[in-house]
Structures are given as C-alpha cells and as structure tokens.
Amino acid sequence: MEQKLAEFRARRRAENVVKKTVADTTPQTETTPTTDTQQTEDSRESPQSSPDKDRSDWLLDSALGRWLASRQFVFSNLILLKVLLWLVLLGLFVELEFGLPFFVISLFYWLYEGLRSPAPREPGELSAYSVFNPDCQPLLGSLTAEQLEGEMGYRPLANR
C-alpha cells in the first residue's frame, strides 16, 4: 500500500514539474527527470525521509482534500444569503413577539419547497402514489395490501 502511495506521489510530483516547465517561458539548461526515474528515486529513499517531504500535501491526498479541491460546496452564496436573511427576519419577529408563528410558517414553507419536484412529470410517467395514476395503477414492485395479506397467510373467513 505504501509503495502505491509513493508511486502516486511521484506521479503527482512529475505532473507538477511538467506543468511548471510548460508554464515557464524562460529556457532552462537543466532537463527535468522523467516519471520513471523519479519513481525509482522515490523508491530508493528511506521511509523516514518521505513523510517529512510529503507533509505539505497530505490534505490534498485525503478524500476531504479532493472534495475541497473540486469546489463543490454544499452551500452556495445564494443559499448562504437566504439563511442569513431568514435569521435576520427571525430576530425581527422575535422582537415583535411573533417568533413562533414565523418559525412555524417557515417550516411549512420548507416542507412545501422540499416536496415540490423541480421538474414536471413526463407524459406517461407514473406517480409514486397510486391514487394519482390512471386507474389507480401501482408502480412495479410496490407492495399492495392484497399481496401483503397473501404473504402473511391471512385468508378470508368462510360464511358459516
């Protein structure tokens, strides 16, 4: 596992060196070592010296670092502004002694927004609720009351 990690880091360093040399427009007299020579040099190094050298990029090698580098944050600026506006309005309504009604109405609004689908249904697409489908047709694989009764072994009582 450590060998694979060392190879990965060597490849990363080689890519960075190549990017730096391409970015530099000044001619260099030294030639950059290839990926194969860097990998062999890294494999020759003692394991005690490699952690000191690689501590600078430990965060980027972790899953959190890759997530942060991708810049796919949960909160965008618009959502942050909405939350701050809601907090300011909540504080205002608390001062006016209408904090609880504002909070309850906000909960109903969030419930409405959360349950609303962003895109309308396609023609012929069935709803998850069978009462909204034509002829109350259930989705494939859904459990019906008749199927549940049959699996539980309930049988209708005979007329005596």
C-alpha positions as a printed NumPy array, in Angstrom:
array([[  0.   ,   0.   ,   0.   ],
       [  2.809,   2.396,   0.903],
       [  4.542,   1.571,  -2.359],
       [  1.417,   2.517,  -4.336],
       [  1.156,   5.725,  -2.341],
       [  4.798,   6.545,  -3.062],
       [  4.233,   5.865,  -6.783],
       [  1.15 ,   8.08 ,  -6.773],
       [  3.018,  10.913,  -5.11 ],
       [  5.902,  10.52 ,  -7.538],
       [  3.488,  10.741, -10.474],
       [  1.893,  13.804,  -8.93 ],
       [  5.287,  15.463,  -8.476],
       [  6.242,  14.609, -12.049],
       [  2.995,  16.128, -13.346],
       [  3.629,  19.268, -11.293],
       [  7.164,  19.527, -12.641],
       [  5.893,  19.151, -16.205],
       [  3.22 ,  21.79 , -15.608],
       [  5.782,  24.177, -14.14 ],
       [  8.162,  23.714, -17.053],
       [  5.384,  24.296, -19.567],
       [  4.255,  27.385, -17.67 ],
       [  7.754,  28.84 , -17.558],
       [  8.62 ,  30.581, -20.804],
       [ 12.276,  31.004, -19.932],
       [ 14.58 ,  28.325, -21.325],
       [ 16.145,  26.088, -18.741],
       [ 19.546,  24.457, -19.007],
       [ 18.614,  21.542, -16.795],
       [ 16.417,  18.768, -18.081],
       [ 13.6  ,  17.564, -15.908],
       [ 13.756,  13.942, -14.82 ],
       [ 11.18 ,  11.617, -16.284],
       [  8.473,   9.9  , -14.298],
       [ 10.297,   6.564, -14.314],
       [ 13.495,   8.   , -12.861],
       [ 11.57 ,   9.898, -10.185],
       [  9.696,   6.744,  -9.193],
       [ 12.924,   4.794,  -8.857],
       [ 14.48 ,   7.621,  -6.842],
       [ 11.465,   7.753,  -4.527],
       [ 11.508,   4.005,  -4.035],
       [ 15.213,   4.189,  -3.046],
       [ 14.593,   6.858,  -0.421],
       [ 14.196,   5.758,   3.132],
       [ 10.637,   5.696,   4.51 ],
       [ 11.66 ,   8.071,   7.303],
       [ 12.535,  10.913,   4.949],
       [  9.421,  10.656,   2.753],
       [  6.86 ,  11.646,   5.441],
       [  8.798,  14.846,   6.16 ],
       [  8.843,  15.706,   2.481],
       [  5.184,  14.834,   1.81 ],
       [  3.55 ,  16.5  ,   4.786],
       [  2.706,  19.559,   2.724],
       [  0.211,  17.712,   0.519],
       [ -1.355,  15.276,   2.991],
       [ -4.642,  17.175,   2.915],
       [ -4.855,  17.075,  -0.876],
       [ -4.318,  13.307,  -0.84 ],
       [ -7.26 ,  12.745,   1.504],
       [-10.897,  12.459,   0.458],
       [-11.661,  15.766,   2.171],
       [ -8.898,  17.478,   0.241],
       [-10.154,  16.135,  -3.077],
       [-13.68 ,  17.285,  -2.193],
       [-12.469,  20.752,  -1.235],
       [-10.353,  20.966,  -4.367],
       [-13.341,  20.147,  -6.549],
       [-15.095,  23.259,  -5.187],
       [-18.445,  21.516,  -4.925],
       [-19.532,  23.091,  -1.681],
       [-22.915,  22.342,  -0.186],
       [-23.685,  25.981,   0.46 ],
       [-23.547,  28.401,  -2.392],
       [-23.562,  32.146,  -1.905],
       [-27.272,  32.331,  -2.705],
       [-28.19 ,  29.758,  -0.071],
       [-25.973,  31.493,   2.462],
       [-27.723,  34.804,   1.779],
       [-31.136,  33.146,   2.154],
       [-30.172,  31.648,   5.509],
       [-28.814,  34.971,   6.748],
       [-31.986,  36.776,   5.614],
       [-34.12 ,  34.176,   7.414],
       [-32.083,  34.61 ,  10.602],
       [-32.466,  38.399,  10.457],
       [-36.208,  38.089,   9.887],
       [-36.462,  35.577,  12.727],
       [-34.71 ,  38.026,  15.042],
       [-37.059,  40.801,  13.924],
       [-40.164,  38.694,  14.519],
       [-38.84 ,  37.547,  17.908],
       [-38.504,  41.207,  18.897],
       [-42.086,  41.775,  17.744],
       [-43.127,  38.66 ,  19.762],
       [-44.166,  36.777,  16.617],
       [-41.132,  34.472,  16.51 ],
       [-43.04 ,  31.204,  16.923],
       [-45.608,  31.884,  14.169],
       [-42.778,  32.963,  11.838],
       [-40.898,  29.748,  12.612],
       [-43.968,  27.541,  12.069],
       [-44.832,  29.276,   8.768],
       [-41.185,  28.867,   7.739],
       [-41.395,  25.137,   8.482],
       [-44.488,  24.794,   6.28 ],
       [-42.746,  26.72 ,   3.504],
       [-39.655,  24.495,   3.725],
       [-41.903,  21.426,   3.658],
       [-43.642,  22.74 ,   0.533],
       [-40.358,  23.585,  -1.195],
       [-38.761,  20.272,  -0.242],
       [-41.634,  18.142,  -1.517],
       [-42.092,  20.05 ,  -4.743],
       [-40.347,  18.459,  -7.67 ],
       [-38.067,  20.782,  -9.638],
       [-39.205,  19.367, -12.99 ],
       [-42.732,  18.456, -14.085],
       [-43.519,  14.809, -14.755],
       [-43.135,  13.448, -18.259],
       [-46.3  ,  12.277, -20.057],
       [-46.965,   8.662, -19.118],
       [-44.707,   8.793, -16.043],
       [-46.428,   7.246, -13.039],
       [-46.629,   8.866,  -9.63 ],
       [-45.296,   7.126,  -6.521],
       [-48.802,   7.486,  -5.079],
       [-51.119,   5.139,  -6.954],
       [-54.22 ,   7.285,  -6.311],
       [-52.797,   9.903,  -8.702],
       [-52.195,   7.391, -11.504],
       [-54.796,   6.469, -14.137],
       [-56.971,   3.609, -12.854],
       [-55.011,   3.774,  -9.563],
       [-52.245,   1.761, -11.202],
       [-49.422,   0.991,  -8.703],
       [-45.748,   1.16 ,  -9.576],
       [-43.989,  -2.073, -10.452],
       [-42.52 ,  -3.653,  -7.349],
       [-44.758,  -1.811,  -4.902],
       [-46.39 ,  -3.776,  -2.131],
       [-50.178,  -3.909,  -2.231],
       [-52.495,  -4.798,   0.626],
       [-53.641,  -7.951,  -1.161],
       [-50.061,  -9.088,  -1.673],
       [-49.229,  -8.422,   1.98 ],
       [-52.265, -10.383,   3.185],
       [-51.347, -13.273,   0.911],
       [-47.781, -13.37 ,   2.175],
       [-48.878, -13.215,   5.812],
       [-51.241, -16.122,   5.323],
       [-54.486, -14.317,   6.067],
       [-57.47 , -15.908,   4.392],
       [-60.955, -14.555,   4.246],
       [-63.323, -16.208,   6.674],
       [-65.821, -18.562,   5.098],
       [-69.508, -17.823,   5.673],
       [-70.748, -20.213,   8.321]])
